[in-house]
Amino acid sequence: MARLGIIGAGHVGEIVAYTAALRGGYNEIVFYDINDKRLDGVVSDLQDANRFYPHDTAFIAGTIGDVAKADHIVIASGRIPENAQRRDEFKNNHEDVKDYIPKIMAAGFDGVFVVVTNPCDAIAYAVWKYSGLDASRVIGSGTALDSERSQTILARTYGVSVHSVNSMMLGEHGDSQFLPYSQVTINHVPFDQFLKENHVTADKEAIEESVVYRGHRAFFGKGSTQYGIANTVNDILDAVHFDSKESLQVSALHSGEYGVNDVYVSTPCVIGKNGVEKIITLNLTDEELEKYRKSAETVRSYQTGVE
Ligand SMILES: NC(=O)c1ccc[n+]([C@@H]2O[C@H](COP(=O)([O-])OP(=O)(O)OC[C@H]3O[C@@H](n4cnc5c(N)ncnc54)[C@H](O)[C@@H]3O)[C@@H](O)[C@H]2O)c1
């Protein structure tokens, strides 16, 4: 019996659950949300597709105690402020995790948290602090989604398959993230060599910018982002659940990597049953390293008040 817990049955939580059910890794998916009416609607709608999942999957509108019995928990609650400012968003969401994380721990949770709630790096830091768990067991979804976006945008720009692009976004899941071109390959060829061999050019800044603002485009268009994040979160969950040791760009607590300390930011990490099992330090250029450190400082500036 495998149980997935989800805090927050909003746009993200709902599609994370649907994607997990389609992938077939869990028999039970249990939600907790403060909005009972919404929760009931989400659970019954998801349950109505039971016949089409690879295995019978039970969706449960639960309590914090029910969620605490899960193998892994996704944190996807959120109160987005009207001004859409990251700092205020942190204030709201920090208040919430400060309230419910100790309750989840007191109810006996002993798994891995995947934190989606924004600003997800600073909130992952808060979840780590309030859970008392080893930092390896609190994973921020970080730039895993942005990395996938960068692969899609590069693939569409150069007319290649997304599976032939190796690229990533590093740092904050937010405006200060950056695309380290030194790490990009297309068809296994370093990016600059690919451009030269194919007689094409790149507006590197414009590509990077379109990745960074991709989320805003979906959010201001339809009021949420769902499909990319749901699949990214499920990749992280699968790596934990099946102990795959896959490396994914997730937000992890740094202790000296790239000269960064006591802050969650994204770099590729090896993920297995214990959560983040290894933080990979890439061979970045001096300019990229500078961006990485600056991005980490941006995250640090949000996470005030976490005790
Ligand atoms: N990290 C990423 O890549 C990424 C991507 C998309 C969304 N997000 C973030 O995920 C969060 C959720 O986004 P969404 O679009 O689903 O929002 P949403 O408003 O649709 O859903 C949020 C849900 O959280 C519930 N909630 C609020 N406070 C709660 C609490 N204290 N306990 C339990 N439930 C609570 C609400 O009732 C609501 O159902 C937001 O913070 C958003 O910014 C992050």
The ligand as an SDF file (V2000), in Angstrom:
LIG
                    3D

 44 48  0  0  0  0  0  0  0  0999 V2000
    7.1230   25.9090   -7.5080 N   0  0  0  0  0  0  0  0  0  0  0  0
    6.4910   25.9270   -8.6720 C   0  0  0  0  0  0  0  0  0  0  0  0
    7.0830   25.6600   -9.7100 O   0  0  0  0  0  0  0  0  0  0  0  0
    5.0260   26.2980   -8.6530 C   0  0  0  0  0  0  0  0  0  0  0  0
    4.2330   26.1700   -9.8180 C   0  0  0  0  0  0  0  0  0  0  0  0
    2.8710   26.4970   -9.7350 C   0  0  0  0  0  0  0  0  0  0  0  0
    2.3360   26.9610   -8.5400 C   0  0  0  0  0  0  0  0  0  0  0  0
    3.1460   27.0840   -7.4460 N   0  0  0  0  0  0  0  0  0  0  0  0
    2.6280   27.5270   -6.1540 C   0  0  0  0  0  0  0  0  0  0  0  0
    1.8250   26.4860   -5.5910 O   0  0  0  0  0  0  0  0  0  0  0  0
    0.8620   27.0420   -4.7030 C   0  0  0  0  0  0  0  0  0  0  0  0
   -0.5210   26.5600   -5.0880 C   0  0  0  0  0  0  0  0  0  0  0  0
   -0.8720   27.0560   -6.3480 O   0  0  0  0  0  0  0  0  0  0  0  0
   -2.3500   26.8310   -6.9290 P   0  0  0  0  0  0  0  0  0  0  0  0
   -2.3780   27.3860   -8.2980 O   0  0  0  0  0  0  0  0  0  0  0  0
   -2.7800   25.4310   -6.6830 O   0  0  0  0  0  0  0  0  0  0  0  0
   -3.1780   27.7890   -5.9460 O   0  0  0  0  0  0  0  0  0  0  0  0
   -4.7400   27.6750   -5.6220 P   0  0  0  0  0  0  0  0  0  0  0  0
   -5.1340   29.0040   -5.0460 O   0  0  0  0  0  0  0  0  0  0  0  0
   -5.4850   27.1430   -6.7690 O   0  0  0  0  0  0  0  0  0  0  0  0
   -4.8080   26.5700   -4.4840 O   0  0  0  0  0  0  0  0  0  0  0  0
   -4.2980   26.7550   -3.1980 C   0  0  0  0  0  0  0  0  0  0  0  0
   -5.0740   25.8250   -2.2700 C   0  0  0  0  0  0  0  0  0  0  0  0
   -4.4470   25.8940   -0.9910 O   0  0  0  0  0  0  0  0  0  0  0  0
   -5.4800   25.8780   -0.0230 C   0  0  0  0  0  0  0  0  0  0  0  0
   -4.9670   26.4210    1.2330 N   0  0  0  0  0  0  0  0  0  0  0  0
   -4.6750   27.7230    1.5410 C   0  0  0  0  0  0  0  0  0  0  0  0
   -4.1920   27.7920    2.7950 N   0  0  0  0  0  0  0  0  0  0  0  0
   -4.1700   26.5150    3.2880 C   0  0  0  0  0  0  0  0  0  0  0  0
   -3.7650   25.9470    4.5180 C   0  0  0  0  0  0  0  0  0  0  0  0
   -3.2930   26.6920    5.5130 N   0  0  0  0  0  0  0  0  0  0  0  0
   -3.8630   24.6030    4.6770 N   0  0  0  0  0  0  0  0  0  0  0  0
   -4.3530   23.8240    3.6660 C   0  0  0  0  0  0  0  0  0  0  0  0
   -4.7540   24.3220    2.4700 N   0  0  0  0  0  0  0  0  0  0  0  0
   -4.6570   25.6400    2.2810 C   0  0  0  0  0  0  0  0  0  0  0  0
   -6.5990   26.7240   -0.6400 C   0  0  0  0  0  0  0  0  0  0  0  0
   -7.8350   26.4680   -0.0330 O   0  0  0  0  0  0  0  0  0  0  0  0
   -6.5320   26.2640   -2.0930 C   0  0  0  0  0  0  0  0  0  0  0  0
   -7.3940   25.1780   -2.3680 O   0  0  0  0  0  0  0  0  0  0  0  0
    1.0500   28.5690   -4.8200 C   0  0  0  0  0  0  0  0  0  0  0  0
    1.9130   28.9980   -3.7860 O   0  0  0  0  0  0  0  0  0  0  0  0
    1.7290   28.7390   -6.1690 C   0  0  0  0  0  0  0  0  0  0  0  0
    2.4640   29.9290   -6.2670 O   0  0  0  0  0  0  0  0  0  0  0  0
    4.4550   26.7570   -7.4820 C   0  0  0  0  0  0  0  0  0  0  0  0
  1  2  1  0
  2  3  2  0
  2  4  1  0
  4  5  1  0
  4 44  2  0
  5  6  2  0
  6  7  1  0
  7  8  2  0
  8  9  1  0
  8 44  1  0
  9 10  1  0
  9 42  1  0
 10 11  1  0
 11 12  1  0
 11 40  1  0
 12 13  1  0
 13 14  1  0
 14 15  2  0
 14 16  1  0
 14 17  1  0
 17 18  1  0
 18 19  2  0
 18 20  1  0
 18 21  1  0
 21 22  1  0
 22 23  1  0
 23 24  1  0
 23 38  1  0
 24 25  1  0
 25 26  1  0
 25 36  1  0
 26 27  1  0
 26 35  1  0
 27 28  2  0
 28 29  1  0
 29 30  1  0
 29 35  2  0
 30 31  1  0
 30 32  2  0
 32 33  1  0
 33 34  2  0
 34 35  1  0
 36 37  1  0
 36 38  1  0
 38 39  1  0
 40 41  1  0
 40 42  1  0
 42 43  1  0
M  CHG  2   8   1  16  -1
M  END
$$$$
